[in-house]
């Protein structure tokens, strides 16, 4: 075989090896991002999406109290100095079943809406260092968890049945930020809308509640 043919063969093999290495690198780079995105399609959605509605949705009146204010926790450079820094204010949610004929059954409090496949965390705050929780029966339950800068929605919490005229009162919401580098957050007093969904699983019906979050 001539030198020219050998050189071409070596070149082709080298190019093939480079392509394999680049492809492997891209796979390793993008896999965590893809996994995080898949995590947002929570098991709650997969459990309920195939079920037919078995009841009529009850009319629920929601009362939102307070807002999320992170202006003191996020510094002037858009960073956070310490982990587990809790938001200054803790908003609340009260639910009243004002329906005259139907109870609300199999009710979830969640930040991921199975009905619309939409999450309640603003896109600018996804995959930062911020997490959201609700306190129910004196237990702090995660609704959206950020781990190492990768966020994922949880199943939320099932609060059971709200009978006709019944109330689920003053559930406290809170948020935490872990330590973050400068410019992770908008430090100009930016305002966002955060949503939580009250989902009646048996009726496949959700009602959104919303609060303002400032950084």
Order of alpha helices (4+ residues) and beta strands (2+ residues): alpha-alpha-beta-beta-beta-beta-beta-beta-beta-beta-beta-beta-beta-beta-beta-beta
